[in-house]
Amino acid sequence: MMEIKTRVPGMVQEIFVKPGDQVKIKDVVAKMEAMKMVQSILSPVEGEVVEVMVEQGERVRGGAVLMVIE
C-alpha cells in the first residue's frame, strides 16, 4: 500500500482518479496549486486507487495524504 502525499502546502485543483481506478507509474492522479504554480501529482506505483482523502478545492498542508494506492 502506498500513500501519495503532498510535498508543500497548497490547494487541490483537480483529482483525476476515484476508488477502484487502476493507475500506472507516472500517471497524473491530481493537480495542485502551490506558490502560484500548478504541479501534477504523479503515481509512484502501479495499482488500484483504494481511497481518495481530499476533495477538489481543498487546502492541504505539506505532507498531507491525498490518496492511497494498493
Order of alpha helices (4+ residues) and beta strands (2+ residues): beta-beta-beta-beta-beta-beta-beta-beta
